[in-house]
């Protein structure tokens, strides 16, 4: 599929993208060209890994369960 050209002879999508890239407040400048973006992705990945480990250990989402050394079901007591 071929894009329709604007009366100026330019592809409207290319014009729009060029304006987006040139806008200093647009997401292209503030997100895609942000130097610390990759460091943030690494931090998020580590955080997700920690959450997965806590879910696997049965300690996620409850401060009380994080202190518990054994899961409630294996303690032999009733709630």
CNS distance restraints for C-alpha pairs under 8 A (distance, minus, plus):
assign (resid   3 and name CA) (resid  11 and name CA) 6.70 0.50 0.50
assign (resid   4 and name CA) (resid  11 and name CA) 6.69 0.50 0.50
assign (resid   4 and name CA) (resid  12 and name CA) 7.74 0.50 0.50
assign (resid   5 and name CA) (resid   9 and name CA) 5.35 0.50 0.50
assign (resid   5 and name CA) (resid  10 and name CA) 5.42 0.50 0.50
assign (resid   5 and name CA) (resid  11 and name CA) 4.75 0.50 0.50
assign (resid   5 and name CA) (resid  12 and name CA) 6.48 0.50 0.50
assign (resid   6 and name CA) (resid  10 and name CA) 5.48 0.50 0.50
assign (resid   6 and name CA) (resid  11 and name CA) 6.06 0.50 0.50
assign (resid   6 and name CA) (resid  12 and name CA) 5.97 0.50 0.50
assign (resid  10 and name CA) (resid  14 and name CA) 7.48 0.50 0.50
assign (resid  10 and name CA) (resid  15 and name CA) 7.07 0.50 0.50
assign (resid  11 and name CA) (resid  15 and name CA) 6.40 0.50 0.50
assign (resid  12 and name CA) (resid  16 and name CA) 6.11 0.50 0.50
assign (resid  13 and name CA) (resid  17 and name CA) 6.12 0.50 0.50
assign (resid  14 and name CA) (resid  18 and name CA) 6.03 0.50 0.50
assign (resid  15 and name CA) (resid  19 and name CA) 6.26 0.50 0.50
assign (resid  16 and name CA) (resid  20 and name CA) 6.20 0.50 0.50
assign (resid  17 and name CA) (resid  21 and name CA) 6.12 0.50 0.50
assign (resid  18 and name CA) (resid  22 and name CA) 6.15 0.50 0.50
assign (resid  19 and name CA) (resid  23 and name CA) 6.12 0.50 0.50
assign (resid  20 and name CA) (resid  26 and name CA) 6.21 0.50 0.50
assign (resid  20 and name CA) (resid  28 and name CA) 6.82 0.50 0.50
assign (resid  21 and name CA) (resid  26 and name CA) 7.24 0.50 0.50
assign (resid  21 and name CA) (resid  28 and name CA) 5.62 0.50 0.50
assign (resid  21 and name CA) (resid  29 and name CA) 6.69 0.50 0.50
assign (resid  22 and name CA) (resid  29 and name CA) 7.89 0.50 0.50
assign (resid  23 and name CA) (resid  29 and name CA) 7.26 0.50 0.50
assign (resid  24 and name CA) (resid  29 and name CA) 5.76 0.50 0.50
assign (resid  24 and name CA) (resid  30 and name CA) 7.57 0.50 0.50
assign (resid  25 and name CA) (resid  29 and name CA) 6.58 0.50 0.50
assign (resid  25 and name CA) (resid  30 and name CA) 6.64 0.50 0.50
assign (resid  26 and name CA) (resid  30 and name CA) 6.38 0.50 0.50
assign (resid  27 and name CA) (resid  31 and name CA) 5.21 0.50 0.50
assign (resid  27 and name CA) (resid  32 and name CA) 6.91 0.50 0.50
assign (resid  28 and name CA) (resid  32 and name CA) 5.00 0.50 0.50
assign (resid  28 and name CA) (resid  33 and name CA) 6.52 0.50 0.50
assign (resid  29 and name CA) (resid  33 and name CA) 5.32 0.50 0.50
assign (resid  29 and name CA) (resid  34 and name CA) 7.03 0.50 0.50
assign (resid  30 and name CA) (resid  34 and name CA) 5.80 0.50 0.50
assign (resid  31 and name CA) (resid  37 and name CA) 7.18 0.50 0.50
assign (resid  32 and name CA) (resid  37 and name CA) 7.68 0.50 0.50
assign (resid  36 and name CA) (resid  40 and name CA) 6.32 0.50 0.50
assign (resid  37 and name CA) (resid  41 and name CA) 6.41 0.50 0.50
assign (resid  38 and name CA) (resid  42 and name CA) 6.37 0.50 0.50
assign (resid  39 and name CA) (resid  43 and name CA) 6.35 0.50 0.50
assign (resid  40 and name CA) (resid  44 and name CA) 6.15 0.50 0.50
assign (resid  41 and name CA) (resid  45 and name CA) 6.11 0.50 0.50
assign (resid  42 and name CA) (resid  46 and name CA) 6.27 0.50 0.50
assign (resid  43 and name CA) (resid  47 and name CA) 6.17 0.50 0.50
assign (resid  44 and name CA) (resid  48 and name CA) 6.12 0.50 0.50
assign (resid  45 and name CA) (resid  49 and name CA) 6.20 0.50 0.50
assign (resid  46 and name CA) (resid  50 and name CA) 6.26 0.50 0.50
assign (resid  47 and name CA) (resid  51 and name CA) 6.29 0.50 0.50
assign (resid  48 and name CA) (resid  52 and name CA) 6.18 0.50 0.50
assign (resid  49 and name CA) (resid  53 and name CA) 6.20 0.50 0.50
assign (resid  50 and name CA) (resid  54 and name CA) 6.21 0.50 0.50
assign (resid  51 and name CA) (resid  55 and name CA) 6.14 0.50 0.50
assign (resid  51 and name CA) (resid  60 and name CA) 6.75 0.50 0.50
assign (resid  52 and name CA) (resid  56 and name CA) 6.14 0.50 0.50
assign (resid  53 and name CA) (resid  57 and name CA) 6.13 0.50 0.50
assign (resid  54 and name CA) (resid  58 and name CA) 6.00 0.50 0.50
assign (resid  54 and name CA) (resid  59 and name CA) 5.05 0.50 0.50
assign (resid  54 and name CA) (resid  60 and name CA) 4.77 0.50 0.50
assign (resid  55 and name CA) (resid  59 and name CA) 6.03 0.50 0.50
assign (resid  55 and name CA) (resid  60 and name CA) 4.99 0.50 0.50
assign (resid  58 and name CA) (resid  65 and name CA) 7.59 0.50 0.50
assign (resid  58 and name CA) (resid  71 and name CA) 7.07 0.50 0.50
assign (resid  59 and name CA) (resid  65 and name CA) 5.18 0.50 0.50
assign (resid  59 and name CA) (resid  66 and name CA) 4.89 0.50 0.50
assign (resid  60 and name CA) (resid  65 and name CA) 7.46 0.50 0.50
assign (resid  60 and name CA) (resid  66 and name CA) 7.16 0.50 0.50
assign (resid  61 and name CA) (resid  65 and name CA) 7.94 0.50 0.50
assign (resid  62 and name CA) (resid  66 and name CA) 6.53 0.50 0.50
assign (resid  63 and name CA) (resid  67 and name CA) 6.92 0.50 0.50
assign (resid  64 and name CA) (resid  68 and name CA) 6.67 0.50 0.50
assign (resid  65 and name CA) (resid  71 and name CA) 7.88 0.50 0.50
assign (resid  70 and name CA) (resid  74 and name CA) 6.71 0.50 0.50
assign (resid  70 and name CA) (resid  75 and name CA) 6.78 0.50 0.50
assign (resid  71 and name CA) (resid  75 and name CA) 6.75 0.50 0.50
assign (resid  72 and name CA) (resid  76 and name CA) 7.72 0.50 0.50
assign (resid  72 and name CA) (resid  77 and name CA) 7.64 0.50 0.50
assign (resid  73 and name CA) (resid  77 and name CA) 7.76 0.50 0.50
